[in-house]
């Protein structure tokens, strides 16, 4: 049961809630761990690595910053994580309620990482101001040093959390854009993310390293302290740069790897491929493009299948490969015509549905036999079938294959479709095969004397036992092994012809 605008009322509801719960829980956990790690790194740098001006008690400064960090992290940071979880839950209400999002809800849901990144940047920015002011009361340069360290560490932490949340939020993005297409990135593009990753993960730590060198002049520190500080800050910059680049690379590589696997399946002919939109960058546009491509291929396959069912697979493949145009070409071909006996009486005493079901059973046997012998069912004509060998595809022995198919039909039809009797005629010779009709509506057909002869013979065969007659000229054109399976059945002058036609029937 499907509601308009929403997914089915089955396991999808609980699944939607799981996606929302997973996003909120993992997002809150990632924020807490990242901010705690950032705070620890910043405190270690301030307390044990960065030089302090002469005259400042280092132990007293450590205790002061430790108390300040504990109070701030325990209040502002914790409050920020709690507010972020509440905000994410509000943005994902549509997912919990098992319905499709509105345009506004969709934008809010996919921007959860950006909103969280902005919020974390603001919290760390306030922390930088607070630490700068408190430490600046002791020494201005110390305040500048501490404030810049907290700010740079906070921005790097915010960039890390943004990349983490972008990865966690993929399930939400997939639900938000389920059943929809995407023609332009709704979020930051790949280039913007790459620049942001380098700037906040590597550029800012290196900027801090540069500023430290400048501040060292004013702090009047010795070379050993400066060397230790530069060494540790350099290692920190390398570590944060590597972490953010790995996160960025993973964020790009995972969806691209999934796309590659989907394209490999499509290349193998598997069109049962679902490519959800999990990214708000150009990769998301690419995912949507692959989805549209698969839908187009599925539609093309349905049309090709329907086309093949109507005109035959061989005719359909030829038309797709060579195109269609009015006209034809002369070929040597064999025609087999099967016509039901007394179909008028059958229709008089049976319901239309019963007649249709009976004819479908009859046609199923004919089509199976024709296909098994390499022929093409050219058309169904009410209660009759015309099959052809040698057109549109070439055949090594069209006459022999048509004769063999006629023999098999004479054995199977009386046993498998006992309610119907049919006459079968076979002839072979030169025909014209091609498209007949108009430029806007055409039909592949075969025209020539063999088709007319096969039709006339099927009518005569209805009173013959077995109910199969063939033009003896077809035996001459057939392989000797097949011709040996037939015997002479006299001759007859067919309607519309001036000379007798020698006949044959299965021996």
ABEGO torsion letter per residue (X at the ends): XBBBGBBBBBAAAAAAAAAAAAAAAAAAAAAAAAAAAAAAAAAAAAAAABBBBBGBBAAAAAAAAAAAAAAAAAAAAAAAAAAAAAAAAAAAAAAAAGBBBBAAAAAAAAAAAAAAAAAAAAAAAAAAAAAAAAAAAABAAAAAAAAAAAAAAAAAAAAAAAAAAAAAAAAAAAAAABGBBBABBABBBAAAAAAAAAAAAAAAAAAAAAAAAAAAAAAGBBAAAAAAAAAAAAAAAAAAAAAAAAAAAAAAAAAAAAAAAAAAAAAAGBABBBBBBABABAAAAAAAAAAAAAAAAAAAAAAAAAAAAAAEAAAAAAAAAAEBBBEBBBBBBBBBBBBBBGAAAAAAABBAAAAAAAAAAAAAAAAAAAAAAGBBBABBBEABBBBBBGOABBBABAAAAAAAAAAAAAAAAAAABAABBBBBBBBBEBBBBEBBEBAABBBBBBBEAAAAAAAAAAAAAAABOBBBBBBAAAAAABBAAAAAABBBAEBBBBBGBABBBBBBBBX
